[in-house]
């Protein structure tokens, strides 16, 4: 039994289909806690929150976990720029807010080939929106791949209708993993002007980097990555 859902005991579960977290109200996938009776889902970070946390990007701040945003005015997450409507880490001194999953985003994503670092701001344009400095960003060591956390969230929202309405969902669905995760295949090639072979390889690597970032933003930066890598490498 957990304070966020006292009616029933939550069970640890794993799903490769997106769900909406009933704590922070953001999208999730992979490892989470679930109430089968109430169809209630929580990110692991939302089910097992720390009372207070600190963050490398805000060294003067102390973030306290709150079940709802403070005050009566609209608030947004300083990491992804999306509205805060549920669970949140809030710094009373500075007024900053972070979704639980955003507060726990890994500073480094590394599979042995692609290494991505989380930055508060970067000077390079995002592969998806073409803008700079919009939100926190993941950027590759080679500096070829850069993606806003905000853009990842938008990709997921845009794909929500296709995932749930266009193809349905359930245990009987046999679609490959990569078709259930949004990608940047249609926009990556516009950023490269090399030979066809090099463009293909570059876009494949960028697509792989995007998969890592998406899985981290969804709240499961470890288990899901293994599945995504396996699916991409088997193509």
ZIVENRA-V652310 format. One record per residue. N is the residue number from 1. SS is DSSP state (2 for helix, 1 for strand, 0 for the rest). PHI is phi as a letter, one per 40 degrees, with the letter a starting at -180 (* if undefined). OMEGA is omega in radians with two decimals (* if undefined). Layout:
N_SS_PHI_OMEGA + N_SS_PHI_OMEGA
This chain:
1_0_*_-3.12 + 2_1_b_-3.12 + 3_0_d_-3.09 + 4_0_c_3.14 + 5_1_a_-3.01 + 6_0_c_-3.06 + 7_0_c_-3.08 + 8_0_a_3.10 + 9_0_c_3.12 + 10_0_c_3.14 + 11_1_b_3.07 + 12_1_c_-3.07 + 13_1_a_3.10 + 14_1_a_3.11 + 15_1_a_3.06 + 16_1_c_3.09 + 17_1_b_-3.12 + 18_1_c_3.05 + 19_1_b_3.05 + 20_1_c_-3.14 + 21_0_c_-3.14 + 22_0_c_3.08 + 23_0_c_-3.10 + 24_0_c_3.13 + 25_0_g_3.11 + 26_0_b_-3.11 + 27_1_c_3.11 + 28_1_a_3.08 + 29_1_a_3.08 + 30_1_g_-3.08 + 31_1_c_3.11 + 32_1_a_3.06 + 33_1_b_-2.99 + 34_1_b_2.97 + 35_1_b_-3.12 + 36_0_c_-3.11 + 37_0_c_-3.07 + 38_0_b_-3.04 + 39_0_f_-3.09 + 40_1_b_-3.07 + 41_1_b_3.08 + 42_1_b_2.90 + 43_1_d_3.05 + 44_2_d_-3.14 + 45_2_c_3.13 + 46_2_c_3.13 + 47_2_c_-3.09 + 48_0_b_-3.08 + 49_0_c_2.98 + 50_0_c_3.13 + 51_0_d_3.12 + 52_1_a_3.13 + 53_1_a_2.98 + 54_1_b_3.13 + 55_1_a_-3.10 + 56_0_c_-3.12 + 57_0_c_-3.10 + 58_1_b_-3.01 + 59_1_c_-3.13 + 60_1_c_-3.03 + 61_1_b_2.95 + 62_1_b_-3.08 + 63_1_c_3.11 + 64_1_b_3.12 + 65_1_c_3.11 + 66_1_b_3.12 + 67_0_c_3.11 + 68_0_a_-3.13 + 69_0_c_-3.12 + 70_0_c_3.05 + 71_0_g_-3.09 + 72_0_b_3.14 + 73_0_c_3.13 + 74_0_c_-3.12 + 75_0_b_3.13 + 76_1_b_-3.13 + 77_0_c_-3.12 + 78_0_c_3.12 + 79_0_c_-3.02 + 80_0_b_3.11 + 81_0_g_3.09 + 82_0_c_-3.13 + 83_1_c_3.02 + 84_0_b_-3.09 + 85_0_b_-3.12 + 86_0_a_-3.14 + 87_0_d_-3.08 + 88_1_a_2.91 + 89_1_c_-3.02 + 90_1_b_3.02 + 91_0_b_-3.09 + 92_0_c_-3.10 + 93_0_c_-3.05 + 94_0_b_-3.14 + 95_0_g_3.14 + 96_0_c_3.14 + 97_1_b_3.09 + 98_1_b_2.96 + 99_0_d_3.12 + 100_2_d_3.13 + 101_2_c_3.10 + 102_2_c_3.13 + 103_2_c_-3.10 + 104_0_b_3.11 + 105_0_c_3.12 + 106_0_c_3.11 + 107_0_c_3.13 + 108_1_b_3.00 + 109_1_b_-3.03 + 110_1_a_3.09 + 111_0_b_-3.11 + 112_0_h_3.11 + 113_0_b_-3.13 + 114_0_b_3.09 + 115_1_b_-3.08 + 116_1_b_-3.13 + 117_1_b_3.11 + 118_1_c_3.12 + 119_1_b_3.03 + 120_0_c_3.08 + 121_0_a_3.04 + 122_0_b_-3.11 + 123_0_c_-3.11 + 124_0_c_3.12 + 125_0_c_3.10 + 126_0_c_3.13 + 127_0_c_-3.05 + 128_0_c_-3.03 + 129_0_c_3.14 + 130_0_g_-3.13 + 131_0_b_3.14 + 132_0_b_2.96 + 133_0_g_-3.09 + 134_0_c_-3.13 + 135_0_a_3.02 + 136_0_d_-3.10 + 137_1_b_2.93 + 138_1_b_-3.13 + 139_1_b_-3.11 + 140_1_c_3.12 + 141_0_d_-3.14 + 142_0_c_3.10 + 143_0_g_3.12 + 144_0_c_-3.04 + 145_0_b_-3.13 + 146_1_a_-3.11 + 147_1_a_3.08 + 148_1_c_3.00 + 149_2_c_3.11 + 150_2_c_-3.12 + 151_2_c_3.07 + 152_2_c_3.12 + 153_2_c_3.14 + 154_2_c_3.11 + 155_2_c_-3.12 + 156_2_c_3.12 + 157_2_c_-3.14 + 158_2_c_-3.11 + 159_2_c_-3.04 + 160_2_d_-3.10 + 161_2_c_-3.14 + 162_2_c_-3.09 + 163_2_c_-3.02 + 164_2_c_-3.08 + 165_2_b_-3.07 + 166_2_c_-3.08 + 167_0_b_-3.12 + 168_0_g_3.10 + 169_0_a_-3.14 + 170_0_i_-3.06 + 171_0_c_-3.10 + 172_0_c_-3.11 + 173_0_c_-3.04 + 174_0_b_3.14 + 175_0_c_3.10 + 176_0_c_-3.07 + 177_2_d_-3.05 + 178_2_c_3.13 + 179_2_c_3.12 + 180_2_c_-3.13 + 181_0_b_-3.14 + 182_0_d_3.13 + 183_0_b_3.12 + 184_0_b_-3.03 + 185_2_d_-3.08 + 186_2_c_-3.05 + 187_2_b_-3.06 + 188_2_c_-3.03 + 189_2_c_-3.14 + 190_2_c_-3.11 + 191_2_c_-3.09 + 192_0_b_-3.10 + 193_0_b_-3.12 + 194_0_b_3.11 + 195_0_c_-3.06 + 196_2_d_-3.13 + 197_2_c_-3.13 + 198_2_c_3.10 + 199_2_c_-3.12 + 200_2_c_-3.13 + 201_2_c_-3.12 + 202_2_c_-3.13 + 203_2_c_3.09 + 204_2_c_3.12 + 205_2_c_3.11 + 206_2_c_3.10 + 207_2_c_3.10 + 208_2_c_3.10 + 209_2_c_3.13 + 210_2_c_3.13 + 211_2_d_3.12 + 212_2_c_-3.09 + 213_2_c_3.14 + 214_2_d_-3.11 + 215_2_c_3.12 + 216_2_c_-3.14 + 217_2_c_3.12 + 218_0_c_3.05 + 219_0_h_-3.14 + 220_0_b_-3.04 + 221_0_c_-3.09 + 222_0_b_-3.06 + 223_2_c_-3.08 + 224_2_c_-3.13 + 225_2_d_-3.13 + 226_2_d_3.13 + 227_2_c_-3.14 + 228_2_c_3.13 + 229_2_c_3.13 + 230_2_c_-3.12 + 231_2_c_-3.11 + 232_2_c_-3.11 + 233_2_c_-3.11 + 234_0_c_-3.11 + 235_0_c_*
